[in-house]
Amino acid sequence: MQIRHTVVAGLPLKQHGDPLRISLPGGSGGLKGGGESSRGGSLLVIPEEMDQEYERRLLRQINHQNLPAEARLTKCLSATCSPVSVKSGDRFIPTRAGSNWSINFHYANENCRSPSQNHKAKDATSDSSKDAVAYAALLRNELLGAGIETVPDPHTEDRRHAVLSQDSHSLFRYTVHTKRVPFDSDNEVSPYSLSPLSNKSHKLLRSPRKPARKISKIPFKVLDAPELQDDFYLNLVDWSAGNLLSVGLGACVYLWSACTSQVTRLCDLSVDGDSVTSVCWNERGSLVAVGTHKGYVQVWDAAGGRKLTSLEGHSARVGALAWNGEQLSSGSRDRVILQRDVRTPPSAERRLQGHRQEVCGLKWSPDHQHLASGGNDNKLLVWNSSSLLPVQQYSDHLAAVKAIAWSPHQHGLLASGGGTADRCLRFWNTLTGQALQSTDTGSQVCNLAWSKHANELVSTHGYSQNQILVWKYPSLTQVAKLTGHSYRVLYLAVSPDGEAIVTGAGDETLRFWNVFSKTRCTKESKSVLNLFTRIR
């Protein structure tokens, strides 16, 4: 068979005995042995009997590759047709001209950002995330008949029950309606309505958007408190209803006004060789009780700056005080709790003996009927106003119980916290004597306080993290974690408006934090049997 050689225009011709090959620009193709430079061109030897259609495709491909880069780019941009409509060889190369790289590779771009940029991006998209939750709830109403009327908050602990939670059932399922609901009910739309949405979706769109509450991680005020004792069994800080802060520093009690920031010294026990071990305001904020290391309980008039009385009866330091109207309860290291009326002679007193070690925590219930006491014997006792013996005793804690708080929202709900060997928050139903739930905080629990407006509480801790935690009840999820004290946060008091707290530690500082919101909780029991929500 004779082979006739054809020289392609624009390409130099080689000698007759060269092998059959094509050297494409860039040196691709052909054999490993030798070759011409891709810039100088190459030889294309085509047999005479080659298929004509294949020859035309081959020539078209070579001419396209020999074009300059600018011409090829212009040609590619001008050609908007599908690659299927252009016959460009037997290899299929998909076009990527319409690909949106910013969408397909948004995770890669996000990873390339700095942490500060990612944080700003998350803050900027917080509103969009809420809109996505509302939109998902709207879709569930219209497609699945979920009946959602309010937009859930994606930042709360209840987000696992929100509209984005995964359902164990199938997404699409057949249901048989045996009874049709009237058109004027909440599940159907009136036939005269021009809106395609259901009544539930209308309520969903009209529901108020609850903004996410942000708690500042830094205190808004810091005060120096020299000689503030680092003693777990003392209570040296209290905030009055008159917005006065009383602090026991060494042998003196100082009053700091939150309105004027003025500091006055109320008393000095160094004359008697004594020191302050506890302070406590009465409910009206006019009297302050001072417990001493020698076992005395002094009652002072804050406005006049004079001592009204000095009560004896304890043989050791008084580390816990609690007012109940005109009655004052004091817990001592002598394991005795004394209840005395400041209007009567000191001989009229009630002695409550139930603890086997020092009494370090005392709190009266909001209804003034029960007194909770915690001791170094790991016991939590509940007393009523008439009996000399405890009506309830809880022994689940494994360390000293100093942190005690009654809930102002639920009658009979009591919270307590254990020391270093326990580290647990425990909740009790004192109406039935049942233990409700508990959680391990990871460090020593020093103080507890409930919010006056929301169903939340704050706890202060010692060994080993020295942190301040804000909890949501009853889910017991952490709303915020505040750090700043370098010693155990042994002292805690709540402002009279219920919004701010003050904490004290052995680092001799008092720190003020905004942790609670003033908005009152709307979830209240509407049962007619609950007398505590009907009668005030």
Backbone hydrogen bonds, N-H to C=O, Kabsch-Sander energy under -0.5 kcal/mol:
donor,donor_aa,acceptor,acceptor_aa,energy
4,R,2,Q,-0.6
5,H,3,I,-0.5
8,V,6,T,-0.6
11,L,8,V,-1.8
18,D,15,Q,-1.3
21,R,19,P,-0.8
24,L,22,I,-0.8
24,L,28,S,-1.8
27,G,24,L,-1.8
34,G,32,K,-0.6
41,G,37,S,-0.6
45,V,43,L,-0.5
46,I,44,L,-0.6
50,M,47,P,-1.0
55,E,51,D,-1.9
56,R,52,Q,-2.2
57,R,53,E,-2.0
58,L,54,Y,-2.1
59,L,55,E,-2.4
60,R,56,R,-2.3
61,Q,57,R,-1.9
62,I,58,L,-2.1
63,N,59,L,-2.5
64,H,60,R,-1.8
65,Q,61,Q,-1.8
66,N,62,I,-1.8
67,L,64,H,-0.8
72,R,68,P,-2.2
73,L,69,A,-2.2
74,T,70,E,-2.3
75,K,71,A,-2.3
76,C,72,R,-2.3
77,L,73,L,-2.1
78,S,74,T,-1.9
79,A,75,K,-1.3
80,T,78,S,-0.9
85,S,82,S,-0.9
86,V,82,S,-0.5
87,K,85,S,-0.5
88,S,86,V,-1.1
93,I,91,R,-0.7
99,S,96,R,-1.0
101,W,99,S,-1.0
103,I,100,N,-0.7
104,N,100,N,-2.2
105,F,101,W,-2.0
106,H,103,I,-1.0
109,N,105,F,-1.6
110,E,106,H,-2.0
111,N,107,Y,-2.1
112,C,108,A,-1.1
113,R,110,E,-1.0
118,N,114,S,-2.3
119,H,115,P,-2.2
120,K,116,S,-2.1
121,A,117,Q,-2.3
122,K,118,N,-2.2
123,D,119,H,-2.0
124,A,120,K,-2.2
125,T,121,A,-1.5
126,S,123,D,-1.1
129,S,125,T,-1.8
130,K,126,S,-1.6
131,D,127,D,-2.2
132,A,128,S,-2.1
133,V,129,S,-1.9
134,A,130,K,-2.3
135,Y,131,D,-2.5
136,A,132,A,-2.4
137,A,133,V,-2.2
138,L,134,A,-2.1
139,L,135,Y,-2.2
140,R,136,A,-2.1
141,N,137,A,-1.8
142,E,138,L,-2.1
143,L,139,L,-2.9
144,L,139,L,-0.5
144,L,140,R,-1.3
145,G,141,N,-0.7
146,A,140,R,-1.5
156,T,153,D,-1.1
159,R,156,T,-1.1
160,R,157,E,-0.7
161,H,158,D,-1.9
162,A,159,R,-1.1
165,S,162,A,-1.5
173,R,171,L,-0.5
177,H,175,T,-0.6
178,T,176,V,-0.7
185,S,182,P,-1.4
188,E,185,S,-0.5
193,S,190,S,-1.9
202,H,198,S,-1.8
203,K,199,N,-2.3
204,L,200,K,-2.1
205,L,201,S,-2.3
206,R,202,H,-1.7
207,S,203,K,-0.8
207,S,204,L,-0.5
210,K,208,P,-0.7
216,S,214,K,-0.5
220,F,512,F,-1.8
221,K,512,F,-0.9
223,L,510,L,-3.0
225,A,508,E,-2.7
228,L,225,A,-1.3
229,Q,227,E,-0.7
231,D,229,Q,-1.0
234,L,231,D,-1.2
235,N,277,T,-1.7
238,D,246,S,-1.8
240,S,244,L,-2.9
243,N,240,S,-1.4
245,L,256,W,-2.9
246,S,238,D,-2.7
246,S,244,L,-0.6
247,V,254,Y,-2.4
248,G,236,L,-2.2
249,L,247,V,-0.7
249,L,252,C,-2.4
250,G,227,E,-1.2
250,G,248,G,-0.6
252,C,249,L,-2.1
253,V,267,C,-1.8
254,Y,247,V,-2.7
255,L,264,T,-3.3
256,W,245,L,-2.8
257,S,262,Q,-2.4
258,A,243,N,-2.2
258,A,256,W,-0.5
261,S,257,S,-2.1
264,T,255,L,-2.5
266,L,253,V,-3.1
266,L,264,T,-0.6
267,C,253,V,-1.1
269,L,251,A,-3.6
271,V,268,D,-0.5
272,D,269,L,-0.7
273,G,270,S,-0.8
274,D,269,L,-2.4
276,V,250,G,-2.3
277,T,291,G,-3.0
278,S,291,G,-1.4
279,V,235,N,-1.9
280,C,289,A,-1.8
282,N,287,L,-2.2
285,G,282,N,-0.8
288,V,300,W,-2.1
289,A,280,C,-3.3
290,V,298,Q,-3.0
291,G,278,S,-2.7
292,T,296,Y,-2.2
293,H,275,S,-1.9
295,G,292,T,-1.0
297,V,311,L,-2.2
298,Q,290,V,-2.9
299,V,309,T,-2.6
300,W,288,V,-2.6
301,D,306,R,-3.1
302,A,286,S,-1.9
302,A,300,W,-0.8
303,A,286,S,-0.5
305,G,301,D,-2.0
306,R,301,D,-1.0
308,L,299,V,-3.1
309,T,299,V,-1.3
311,L,297,V,-3.6
313,G,314,H,-0.5
314,H,295,G,-0.9
318,V,292,T,-1.8
319,G,317,R,-0.8
319,G,331,G,-0.9
320,A,331,G,-1.6
322,A,329,S,-2.1
324,N,327,Q,-2.9
326,E,324,N,-0.5
327,Q,324,N,-1.8
328,L,340,R,-3.3
329,S,322,A,-3.1
330,S,338,L,-2.2
331,G,320,A,-2.7
332,S,336,V,-1.4
333,R,317,R,-2.0
335,R,332,S,-1.2
337,I,352,L,-2.2
338,L,330,S,-2.3
339,Q,350,R,-2.2
340,R,328,L,-2.3
341,D,348,A,-0.7
342,V,326,E,-2.0
342,V,340,R,-0.6
344,T,341,D,-1.4
348,A,345,P,-1.7
349,E,347,S,-1.3
350,R,339,Q,-2.1
352,L,337,I,-3.2
352,L,350,R,-0.6
353,Q,351,R,-0.6
353,Q,388,L,-0.6
354,G,335,R,-0.6
354,G,352,L,-0.5
355,H,335,R,-0.6
359,V,332,S,-2.3
360,C,358,E,-0.6
360,C,374,G,-1.9
361,G,374,G,-1.7
363,K,372,A,-2.1
365,S,370,H,-2.7
368,H,365,S,-1.9
371,L,383,W,-2.9
372,A,363,K,-3.0
373,S,381,L,-2.7
374,G,361,G,-2.3
375,G,379,K,-1.7
376,N,358,E,-2.6
378,N,375,G,-1.1
380,L,394,Y,-2.2
381,L,373,S,-2.7
382,V,392,Q,-2.3
383,W,371,L,-3.1
385,S,369,Q,-0.9
391,V,382,V,-2.2
392,Q,382,V,-1.5
394,Y,380,L,-2.8
401,V,375,G,-2.0
402,K,400,A,-0.8
402,K,417,G,-0.6
403,A,417,G,-0.7
404,I,402,K,-0.6
405,A,415,A,-2.2
407,S,413,L,-2.5
413,L,410,Q,-1.6
414,L,412,G,-0.5
414,L,428,W,-2.4
415,A,405,A,-2.9
416,S,426,R,-2.4
417,G,403,A,-2.0
418,G,424,C,-1.7
419,G,400,A,-0.6
422,D,419,G,-1.2
423,R,419,G,-2.6
425,L,439,T,-2.7
426,R,416,S,-2.9
426,R,424,C,-0.5
427,F,437,Q,-2.3
428,W,414,L,-2.9
429,N,434,Q,-2.9
430,T,412,G,-2.9
430,T,428,W,-0.9
432,T,429,N,-0.7
433,G,429,N,-2.4
434,Q,429,N,-1.0
436,L,427,F,-2.6
436,L,434,Q,-0.6
437,Q,427,F,-0.6
439,T,425,L,-1.9
441,T,423,R,-2.8
441,T,439,T,-0.6
442,G,423,R,-0.5
444,Q,463,Y,-3.5
445,V,418,G,-2.3
446,C,444,Q,-0.6
446,C,460,T,-3.0
447,N,460,T,-1.2
449,A,458,V,-1.7
451,S,456,E,-3.0
456,E,454,A,-2.2
457,L,471,W,-1.8
458,V,449,A,-2.9
459,S,469,L,-2.7
460,T,447,N,-1.6
461,H,467,Q,-2.0
462,G,444,Q,-2.2
465,Q,462,G,-0.6
466,N,462,G,-2.7
468,I,482,L,-2.5
469,L,459,S,-2.7
470,V,480,A,-2.3
471,W,457,L,-3.5
472,K,477,T,-2.0
473,Y,455,N,-2.4
476,L,472,K,-2.5
477,T,472,K,-0.8
479,V,470,V,-3.4
479,V,477,T,-0.5
480,A,470,V,-1.1
482,L,468,I,-3.3
489,V,461,H,-2.0
490,L,488,R,-1.6
490,L,504,G,-0.6
491,Y,504,G,-2.0
493,A,502,V,-1.7
495,S,500,A,-2.8
498,G,495,S,-1.5
501,I,513,W,-2.3
502,V,493,A,-2.5
503,T,511,R,-2.5
504,G,491,Y,-1.8
505,A,509,T,-1.2
506,G,488,R,-0.8
508,E,505,A,-1.4
509,T,505,A,-0.5
510,L,223,L,-3.0
511,R,503,T,-2.5
512,F,221,K,-2.7
513,W,501,I,-2.5
515,V,499,E,-1.3
515,V,513,W,-0.8
516,F,499,E,-2.2
521,C,453,H,-2.9
524,E,522,T,-1.5
530,N,527,S,-0.9
531,L,529,L,-1.2
533,T,530,N,-1.0
534,R,530,N,-0.7
535,I,531,L,-2.6
